[in-house]
């Protein structure tokens, strides 16, 4: 199987089966999965012709294959030469080699290139964040000089400030966010004017399930037939217990856009029986004016939402809302019967005792109803929304409707 065959599949299949403004998101996932397949089959040749975008996806796929203990992944790592790679991707491969004990230090030529770049006044923020995220590995390898130079750039300390941001939001800010979030008229030329707003409230400890509430396309709070507020449990927890700025870490707090669904419900063991929704970061802009256009004024000068901008600039990608074909066999876990993910938002699925969960199916249908659409397979591709993820406190329990009522959300 060659890489160009997947590209041919993408460009032939997508126009026939699925036409949306976000085909690039579908392409990104297909290319990533293609690389994982090639790694698993050990059919990777030297990728000397890869552009920076493809280099990043290939290293992402290799990183995940190693974390998942895919047979042959370590051999692929050993075979890679990265002289033609972008600097940040050279660094990521070198970190993998240290992490998986295929090397004890960074290559000398890489260290020299890092030192020269870090001495310049402006450095790519993804490079700084990568050095900060894997500071321990780099210091253990003996490269104190690289870390000290990286620390001369103020962005290096953004990651350490994540803990402060998590404890910053107040009940008043939460209430204001839900009740005074501006409409999306000015955001991205009005692309999200007729979309839902989904608010997902979580604990700081992501082992405990979060709770979603929603506003429909008319700005009205979505309610159940009895008048109570609609709510939906979800989980945003890293299976590896990693922070949100690292690959496979927790889903970051902040804002995402919801941009339709993947064309088919494939890979059902990982993602479940129903199509997964695609999430995207708010694009970077000067002083984050695009981001702030989706926030009430009371949050503009706050930092609780910057966790997602840090994750964005660190290069995280491929966020989804999805179910699972896997079974949680440990009822003592705080998140039972959810399954943790590699950074996506998880839905309950499968049968536990007398209960069969189909949370992804229910969420897709409820969002379509909130968009004044008939719940149907054909209308799933029209799903659009803005997702706010907020950590409300550090209690060691699932978030409940009572928690939200105490903050004026009822």
C-alpha positions, 0 to 999 in steps of 0.5 A, a space after each residue: 500500500 502506497 501513500 499516494 493510494 490514500 490520497 487518491 481515495 480521498 480526492 475520489 471518495 470525498 466529492 462523491 460522498 461528502 461535500 463540506 467546507 471542512 474536507 481538510 479535517 477529513 483528509 487530515 485524519 485519513 492521512 494520519 490513519 494511513 501512516 499508522 497503517 503503514 507503520 503497523 505493516 512496517 511498510 514505511 520507507 524514508 519520507 524524504 519528500 514530505 512537506 512540513 504538514 505531512 511530517 507532523 502527521 507522520 510523527 504524530 502517527 509514530 508517536 501514537 503507535 509507540 504509545 500503543 505498543 504497536 508491533 514494529 513501531 520501534 523498528 520504524 523509529 530506529 530506521 528514520 533519518 530526519 535531516 530533511 525534517 522541520 526542526 520541531 519534527 526533528 526534535 520530536 523524533 529525537 525525544 521519542 528515541 530518548 523516551 523509548 530508550 533508542 538513544 540517550 542524548 539528542 544528536 549533536 547536529 540537532 543540539 547545534 541547530 536548536 542552540 542557534 535558533 534559540 539564540 534568535 529573538 523570535 522562535 516558533 512557539 511550537 518548538 518552545 512548547 515542545 521543549 517545555 513539555 519534555 523538559 524532563 527528558 531533555 534534562 535527563 539527556 544532559 542538555 541543560 544548555 538547550 533548556 536554559 536557552 529556551 527559558 529565555 523566551 517567555 512563552 516557555 513558562 506558559 505551560 507551567 501556568 496551566 495549573 494557575 489557569 485551572 483554578 482561576 474561574 469563578 462562579 460569576 464568570 461561569 454564570 456570565 459565560 452561559 447567559 451572556 455569551 455573544 452571538 457568532 455574527 462577527 466570527 468567521 464571516 457568520 459561519 456559525 450564526 445558525 449553530 448550537 452552543 454546547 457548554 461542557 462543565 468539568 472537574 479539574 480532576 478529569 477522572 470524573 465525568 463532565 456535564 453538557 448543556 446546550 443553547 439552540 440556534 435561536 439562543 434558547 436554553 434546550 430543555 426536556 419535555 418537563 421543562 428541566 434543563 437538558 443535560 448530557 454526560 461526557 468524559 474528557 480524560 486522557 487515558 495516559 493521565 497527561 496534561 492538555 498541552 501534550 500529545 494524548 493529554 486531556 481535552 483542553 479547557 477553552 473553546 472549540 468549533 464543532 464542524 460536522 461529522 466524519 464521512 463514515 462510522 469506521 474504526 468502531 472499536 475505537 470510535 463506536 457505532 455512530 459517526 464522530 463529530 469533528 472539533 477544531 481550535 479557534 484559529 490564532 489571531 492578533 491578541 486572540 481577537 477571534 477567540 474573544 469574539 466568542 466570549 462575554 466581556 467578563 472573560 476577555 481579561 481572564 485566562 481560564 480559556 487559554 489552556 486551549 490556545 496553548 494546546 493549539 499552538 503546541 500542535 495538538 490536533 484530531 479532536 473528536 466527540 465519539 463513542 467506543 466499541 471498548 468495554 470498561 471492565 472495572 466498575 471501581 473507576 470514577 468514570 465507569 462506564 466511560 472509556 478514557 481516550 487519547 484526548 477526545 471527548 468520550 461518550 458511553 456506549 455498549 451494554 452494562 447489565 440491563 442498560 444499553 448506552 447509545 450516548 453518541 447517537 442521542 447527542 447527534 440527534 439532540 444537536 440536530 433537533 436544536 438546529 431545527 433539523 430532522 434527526 437523520 443520517 443525511 442531516 448529521 453532516 450539517 451539524 455545526 456548533 461552538 463548544 465551551 469547555 470549563 473546569 468549575 472546581 476540584 470536587 471529586 465527583 461527577 458534575 451534576 445538574 445541581 452543580 450548575 444550578 448553584 451557578 445560575 444555570 437551570 
